[in-house]
């Protein structure tokens, strides 16, 4: 169609078109999203992390009855390693001096845009209380079967913390990071209300685990969220990377560095057992499983258990056994499996009648059935002799550390509408090295 407008009209049209193009080019994305909490360097400190797609200030306004308190932090530019090199700004602000047991409301953002209003309850720093923890692994953006129930329970105040034991979004780098962005929006309904503590899994490996390292803010001084520890009530929790053992293209030094850190951390935790007697570890790939596949945990000489292939260096099972670790939490298999106390493929029950009372070895739990696009994992017909219970129903695990001697664990089936399908008590008169 030919333009019949006058020259003056044509000029006006060109000017208007230029203005519109300028406006379109300057669309800003300053509203905070993907908000999540994590424990800081102490129980009276929380770290808030969120994303924007344009640079803004990093501010949290919070308080008990009004938003009368203010904390500031900073942001870092993260660029996805995909072909589009999509950028985003990841903000971090620490809240310190929180009053234990006090409920705070807050929002995050800056003068140009604020988030919705959220709330959290500050945790106690002493050991004389009973933390309630939800844990799971292998939750994706698609088929996140357990997420709606976890969202509801977190906002009802059922948990003091959540442990996500590796494998996020499937995968955070997919579609130039768009899948990771949407997954972080999905978990906001949990993670904006309770500390969302993590460990790395194999699905985070892209670009040397860059999405995992950038998107989360875990305590500790390794600087990359790959291994760290924290105290919660009468328990000392240790998060570790099993992936160091499998992605050797990033070097052997990372395995040694983590192992030596684990030795030091476990030594200090044992010195502190009078105050915090329970030691709980969580890492992605398990030492043991009875699934019908060829994963590492199905092999008798699993790498996580015995260490680097052929050399058998930096194996974790002996270190954890010698250090008296009470409970070892794993995922990776898309199923749930509870084991009898075990060491070196030998059942180490406390007694025949009460296997988990004063057990003579650590208890292993595999809980990777939260739901993802890869579906469920099946089991071999014959279980391992030290496998006590197994299920491939979608679900997640709850832990309540009642006191210095009693720890309760149960498995929730999402397939059965939240029914508890397995439970156990670990009872210990003393903690420390096994007999």
C-alpha positions as CSV (number, residue, x, y, z in Angstrom):
1,X,0.0,0.0,0.0
2,X,1.4,3.4,-1.0
3,X,1.6,6.2,1.5
4,X,-0.5,9.2,0.4
5,X,0.3,11.4,3.4
6,X,1.8,14.9,3.1
7,X,5.6,15.5,3.7
8,X,4.7,17.1,7.0
9,X,2.6,14.1,7.9
10,X,5.5,11.8,6.9
11,X,7.8,13.7,9.3
12,X,5.4,13.3,12.1
13,X,5.0,9.6,11.4
14,X,8.8,9.1,11.4
15,X,9.2,11.0,14.7
16,X,6.4,9.0,16.3
17,X,7.9,5.7,15.1
18,X,11.3,6.7,16.5
19,X,9.8,7.5,19.9
20,X,7.9,4.2,20.0
21,X,11.1,2.3,19.1
22,X,13.0,4.1,21.8
23,X,10.3,3.3,24.4
24,X,10.3,-0.4,23.4
25,X,14.1,-0.6,23.7
26,X,14.0,0.8,27.2
27,X,11.6,-1.7,28.8
28,X,12.9,-2.2,32.4
29,X,12.6,-5.4,34.5
30,X,13.3,-4.1,38.0
31,X,10.7,-6.0,40.0
32,X,12.3,-8.6,42.3
33,X,11.6,-12.2,41.7
34,X,12.9,-15.7,42.7
35,X,13.2,-14.7,46.4
36,X,14.7,-17.2,48.8
37,X,16.1,-17.4,52.3
38,X,19.1,-19.2,53.6
39,X,20.8,-19.4,56.9
40,X,23.8,-17.1,57.4
41,X,26.9,-17.4,59.4
42,X,24.9,-17.8,62.6
43,X,21.3,-18.8,63.6
44,X,20.5,-15.1,64.2
45,X,21.4,-14.2,60.6
46,X,19.5,-14.9,57.4
47,X,20.5,-14.1,53.9
48,X,17.9,-13.1,51.3
49,X,18.7,-13.7,47.6
50,X,16.6,-12.6,44.6
51,X,16.9,-11.6,40.9
52,X,16.2,-8.7,38.7
53,X,16.9,-8.3,35.0
54,X,18.1,-4.7,35.2
55,X,20.5,-3.3,37.7
56,X,18.9,-1.9,40.9
57,X,19.8,-1.3,44.5
58,X,19.5,-4.3,47.0
59,X,17.3,-3.4,49.9
60,X,15.2,-5.4,52.4
61,X,12.6,-3.6,54.5
62,X,11.4,-5.7,57.4
63,X,10.0,-5.7,61.0
64,X,7.7,-7.4,63.4
65,X,4.7,-5.1,63.2
66,X,5.8,-2.7,60.4
67,X,8.6,-2.4,57.9
68,X,10.6,-0.1,60.2
69,X,13.9,-1.9,59.7
70,X,16.2,-1.7,56.7
71,X,19.1,-3.7,55.4
72,X,21.2,-3.2,52.3
73,X,23.5,-5.4,50.3
74,X,24.7,-5.7,46.8
75,X,24.2,-7.5,43.5
76,X,26.4,-9.4,41.0
77,X,25.8,-9.8,37.3
78,X,25.3,-13.4,36.3
79,X,25.4,-14.3,32.6
80,X,24.1,-17.7,31.4
81,X,26.6,-19.7,29.4
82,X,24.1,-20.5,26.6
83,X,24.0,-19.0,23.1
84,X,21.9,-16.0,24.1
85,X,24.2,-15.1,27.1
86,X,21.1,-14.0,29.1
87,X,22.1,-11.7,31.9
88,X,20.4,-11.1,35.3
89,X,21.4,-9.4,38.5
90,X,21.4,-11.6,41.6
91,X,21.0,-9.6,44.9
92,X,22.1,-10.6,48.4
93,X,21.3,-8.9,51.7
94,X,22.1,-10.3,55.2
95,X,19.7,-9.7,58.1
96,X,21.6,-9.8,61.4
97,X,20.6,-9.6,65.0
98,X,17.3,-11.3,64.5
99,X,15.3,-12.1,67.7
100,X,14.9,-15.8,68.1
101,X,11.3,-17.0,67.8
102,X,10.1,-13.6,66.5
103,X,8.0,-13.5,63.3
104,X,9.1,-10.8,60.8
105,X,7.4,-9.5,57.7
106,X,9.5,-8.2,54.8
107,X,9.8,-7.2,51.2
108,X,12.8,-6.8,49.0
109,X,13.7,-4.5,46.2
110,X,14.6,-0.9,45.7
111,X,13.1,2.6,45.2
112,X,12.0,1.5,41.7
113,X,10.2,-1.7,42.6
114,X,9.3,-3.8,45.6
115,X,8.3,-7.5,45.9
116,X,5.2,-8.8,47.5
117,X,5.1,-9.0,51.3
118,X,6.5,-12.3,52.9
119,X,7.2,-13.4,56.4
120,X,9.6,-15.7,58.3
121,X,10.3,-16.7,61.9
122,X,13.8,-16.2,63.2
123,X,15.5,-19.3,64.5
124,X,16.9,-20.0,67.9
125,X,20.6,-20.1,68.2
126,X,20.8,-22.5,71.2
127,X,20.6,-26.3,71.1
128,X,17.7,-26.8,73.4
129,X,14.9,-26.9,70.8
130,X,13.4,-29.4,68.3
131,X,13.9,-28.3,64.7
132,X,11.5,-29.6,62.0
133,X,13.0,-30.1,58.6
134,X,11.6,-31.1,55.2
135,X,14.0,-32.8,52.7
136,X,13.9,-34.1,49.2
137,X,16.0,-34.2,46.1
138,X,15.4,-34.3,42.3
139,X,12.6,-31.8,41.9
140,X,12.1,-30.3,38.5
141,X,10.2,-27.4,36.9
142,X,8.0,-30.1,35.2
143,X,6.2,-32.7,37.2
144,X,7.2,-31.1,40.6
145,X,4.7,-33.5,42.2
146,X,5.5,-32.7,45.8
147,X,5.8,-28.9,45.5
148,X,2.2,-27.8,46.1
149,X,2.0,-29.7,49.4
150,X,5.4,-28.4,50.5
151,X,4.3,-24.8,49.6
152,X,1.2,-25.1,51.8
153,X,3.1,-26.7,54.7
154,X,5.9,-24.2,54.6
155,X,3.5,-21.3,54.8
156,X,1.6,-23.0,57.6
157,X,4.8,-23.0,59.7
158,X,5.4,-26.7,59.7
159,X,9.1,-26.4,59.0
160,X,12.1,-24.5,60.4
161,X,14.2,-25.3,57.3
162,X,14.1,-27.2,54.0
163,X,16.9,-29.3,52.5
164,X,17.0,-29.7,48.8
165,X,19.5,-32.6,48.2
166,X,20.6,-31.8,44.7
167,X,19.1,-31.7,41.2
168,X,17.1,-28.6,40.5
169,X,14.7,-27.6,37.7
170,X,16.0,-30.2,35.1
171,X,17.9,-28.1,34.3
172,X,18.6,-24.6,35.5
173,X,20.6,-23.9,32.3
174,X,17.9,-25.3,30.0
175,X,16.6,-22.8,27.3
176,X,19.3,-20.3,28.1
177,X,18.4,-20.3,31.8
178,X,14.7,-19.8,31.4
179,X,13.8,-23.1,33.0
180,X,16.0,-22.1,36.0
181,X,14.3,-18.8,36.3
182,X,10.9,-20.4,36.3
183,X,11.9,-23.1,38.8
184,X,13.2,-20.4,41.2
185,X,9.8,-18.7,40.9
186,X,8.1,-22.0,41.7
187,X,10.0,-22.6,44.9
188,X,9.6,-19.0,46.1
189,X,6.4,-20.1,47.7
190,X,8.5,-22.3,50.0
191,X,11.9,-20.6,50.0
192,X,10.7,-17.0,50.8
193,X,9.2,-18.3,54.1
194,X,11.8,-20.8,55.5
195,X,15.6,-21.2,54.9
196,X,16.0,-23.3,51.8
197,X,19.3,-25.1,52.2
198,X,20.9,-26.9,49.3
199,X,23.6,-29.2,48.0
200,X,24.7,-29.7,44.4
201,X,23.6,-32.5,42.1
202,X,24.7,-33.8,38.7
203,X,22.0,-31.9,36.9
204,X,23.7,-28.6,37.9
205,X,27.0,-29.5,36.1
206,X,26.6,-27.1,33.1
207,X,29.3,-24.5,32.8
208,X,31.1,-25.8,35.9
209,X,27.9,-25.6,38.0
210,X,27.7,-21.9,37.4
211,X,23.9,-21.6,37.9
212,X,24.0,-23.4,41.2
213,X,27.0,-21.4,42.4
214,X,25.4,-18.1,41.4
215,X,21.7,-18.6,42.3
216,X,22.1,-19.7,45.9
217,X,23.7,-18.2,49.0
218,X,24.8,-20.8,51.5
219,X,26.9,-20.2,54.6
220,X,30.6,-21.0,54.7
221,X,33.8,-19.8,53.2
222,X,34.4,-21.9,50.2
223,X,32.7,-19.2,48.2
224,X,30.7,-21.4,45.9
225,X,27.9,-23.1,47.9
226,X,29.6,-26.5,47.1
227,X,30.3,-27.5,50.7
228,X,29.4,-25.9,54.1
229,X,27.9,-26.7,57.5
230,X,25.5,-25.1,59.9
231,X,23.9,-25.8,63.3
232,X,20.2,-26.3,63.9
233,X,19.0,-27.1,67.4
234,X,20.9,-30.1,68.8
235,X,22.3,-31.0,65.3
236,X,25.2,-30.1,63.1
237,X,24.4,-30.4,59.4
238,X,27.0,-30.8,56.7
239,X,26.3,-30.3,53.0
240,X,28.8,-31.7,50.5
241,X,29.4,-32.1,46.8
242,X,29.4,-35.7,45.6
243,X,29.8,-34.3,42.1
244,X,33.5,-33.5,42.6
245,X,34.1,-37.2,42.3
246,X,32.3,-37.5,38.9
247,X,33.3,-34.4,37.0
248,X,37.0,-34.8,37.1
249,X,37.5,-32.5,34.1
250,X,37.3,-29.7,36.7
251,X,40.3,-31.1,38.5
252,X,41.2,-33.4,41.4
253,X,42.1,-30.6,43.7
254,X,38.5,-29.8,44.4
255,X,38.1,-33.4,45.9
256,X,41.1,-33.0,48.1
257,X,40.0,-29.5,49.3
258,X,36.5,-30.7,50.3
259,X,37.8,-33.8,51.9
260,X,40.3,-31.9,54.1
261,X,37.6,-29.4,54.9
262,X,35.3,-32.3,56.0
263,X,38.0,-33.7,58.2
264,X,38.4,-30.3,60.0
265,X,34.6,-29.7,60.2
266,X,33.9,-33.2,61.6
267,X,36.7,-32.8,64.1
268,X,35.2,-29.5,65.4
269,X,31.7,-31.0,65.4
270,X,32.9,-33.9,67.6
271,X,34.5,-31.5,70.0
272,X,31.1,-29.8,70.3
273,X,29.0,-32.9,70.7
274,X,28.1,-32.1,74.3
275,X,26.1,-29.2,73.0
276,X,25.1,-30.5,69.5
277,X,25.3,-34.3,69.7
278,X,23.7,-35.1,66.3
279,X,25.8,-35.0,63.1
280,X,23.8,-35.2,59.9
281,X,25.3,-35.1,56.4
282,X,23.6,-34.5,53.0
283,X,25.0,-35.1,49.6
284,X,23.4,-35.9,46.2
285,X,24.7,-39.3,45.1
286,X,24.2,-42.1,47.6
287,X,26.6,-44.8,48.8
288,X,24.0,-47.5,48.7
289,X,20.8,-48.2,46.7
290,X,18.9,-51.1,45.3
291,X,17.5,-49.5,42.2
292,X,17.2,-51.2,38.9
293,X,19.8,-49.2,37.0
294,X,23.5,-48.8,36.6
295,X,24.0,-45.8,38.8
296,X,27.1,-45.6,41.0
297,X,25.2,-46.6,44.2
298,X,24.3,-50.0,42.6
299,X,28.0,-51.0,42.5
300,X,29.8,-52.6,45.4
301,X,32.7,-50.2,45.1
302,X,30.6,-47.0,44.7
303,X,32.8,-43.9,44.2
304,X,31.0,-41.9,46.8
305,X,31.7,-44.7,49.3
306,X,35.3,-45.8,48.5
307,X,36.7,-42.8,46.7
308,X,38.4,-42.0,43.4
309,X,38.4,-45.0,41.1
310,X,41.4,-47.3,41.2
311,X,43.2,-45.0,43.7
312,X,40.4,-45.3,46.3
313,X,41.4,-41.9,47.7
314,X,39.1,-39.6,49.6
315,X,36.3,-42.1,50.2
316,X,33.5,-40.8,52.4
317,X,32.2,-43.9,54.2
318,X,35.2,-44.5,56.5
319,X,35.5,-40.9,57.2
320,X,31.9,-40.6,58.3
321,X,32.0,-43.8,60.2
322,X,35.1,-42.9,62.1
323,X,33.6,-39.5,62.9
324,X,30.5,-41.0,64.3
325,X,28.1,-39.4,61.8
326,X,24.5,-40.4,62.9
327,X,22.5,-39.9,59.7
328,X,23.4,-39.6,56.0
329,X,20.9,-38.1,53.6
330,X,21.1,-38.7,49.9
331,X,18.9,-38.3,46.7
332,X,19.7,-38.9,43.0
333,X,17.5,-42.1,42.8
334,X,14.0,-41.1,42.1
335,X,12.6,-43.1,44.9
336,X,12.8,-43.5,48.7
337,X,14.9,-46.1,50.5
338,X,15.6,-46.5,54.2
339,X,18.5,-48.7,55.3
340,X,19.4,-50.5,58.5
341,X,22.5,-49.0,60.2
342,X,25.3,-50.0,57.9
343,X,29.0,-49.8,57.4
344,X,31.1,-51.4,54.7
345,X,28.1,-53.4,53.4
346,X,27.5,-54.9,56.8
347,X,24.3,-54.4,58.8
348,X,25.2,-52.7,62.1
349,X,21.9,-52.7,64.0
350,X,21.7,-51.8,67.7
351,X,19.8,-55.1,68.4
352,X,17.4,-57.4,66.6
353,X,14.4,-56.0,68.5
354,X,15.5,-52.3,68.3
355,X,17.8,-51.8,65.3
356,X,17.9,-48.0,65.5
357,X,18.4,-47.9,69.2
358,X,22.2,-47.3,69.8
359,X,23.0,-48.4,66.3
360,X,26.6,-49.5,65.6
361,X,26.8,-47.6,62.3
362,X,25.3,-44.6,60.4
363,X,21.7,-44.7,59.1
364,X,21.3,-43.9,55.3
365,X,18.2,-42.4,53.7
366,X,17.7,-41.9,50.0
367,X,15.0,-39.4,49.2
368,X,14.9,-38.3,45.6
369,X,11.2,-38.7,44.7
370,X,10.0,-35.1,44.8
371,X,9.1,-35.3,41.2
372,X,10.7,-34.3,37.9
373,X,10.3,-34.9,34.1
374,X,12.4,-38.1,34.3
375,X,9.7,-39.8,36.4
376,X,10.2,-42.5,39.0
377,X,13.0,-45.0,39.6
378,X,12.2,-48.7,39.8
379,X,13.8,-51.3,42.1
380,X,15.5,-54.6,41.6
381,X,13.4,-57.6,42.6
382,X,15.9,-58.4,45.4
383,X,16.8,-55.6,47.8
384,X,20.1,-55.3,49.6
385,X,20.3,-57.3,52.8
386,X,20.6,-54.0,54.7
387,X,17.7,-52.3,52.9
388,X,14.8,-51.9,55.4
389,X,12.1,-50.1,53.3
390,X,11.7,-48.8,49.8
391,X,9.0,-47.0,47.7
392,X,9.0,-45.3,44.4
393,X,5.9,-43.2,45.1
394,X,6.3,-39.4,44.7
395,X,7.0,-37.7,48.0
396,X,9.4,-36.2,50.5
397,X,10.8,-36.7,54.0
398,X,10.3,-35.0,57.3
399,X,12.7,-35.0,60.2
400,X,12.1,-33.8,63.8
401,X,15.1,-33.7,66.0
402,X,13.4,-33.9,69.4
403,X,16.4,-33.7,71.7
404,X,19.9,-35.0,72.2
405,X,18.8,-38.6,72.2
406,X,15.7,-38.9,69.9
407,X,15.4,-38.2,66.2
408,X,12.2,-38.9,64.3
409,X,12.0,-39.4,60.5
410,X,9.0,-40.1,58.2
411,X,8.3,-40.4,54.5
412,X,5.2,-38.6,53.0
413,X,3.6,-40.1,49.9
414,X,2.2,-37.5,47.6
415,X,0.6,-40.2,45.5
416,X,-1.5,-41.1,48.6
417,X,-2.5,-37.5,49.4
418,X,0.1,-36.8,52.1
419,X,-0.1,-40.2,53.9
420,X,2.9,-41.2,56.0
421,X,4.1,-44.5,54.5
422,X,7.3,-45.0,56.5
423,X,8.6,-43.8,59.8
424,X,11.4,-44.5,62.3
425,X,13.1,-43.3,65.5
426,X,16.8,-43.2,66.0
427,X,17.6,-43.4,69.7
428,X,21.1,-42.8,71.0
429,X,22.2,-42.8,74.6
430,X,25.6,-41.4,73.5
431,X,27.1,-40.0,70.3
432,X,30.5,-40.4,68.9
433,X,32.8,-43.1,67.4
434,X,31.1,-46.4,66.7
435,X,32.1,-49.5,68.6
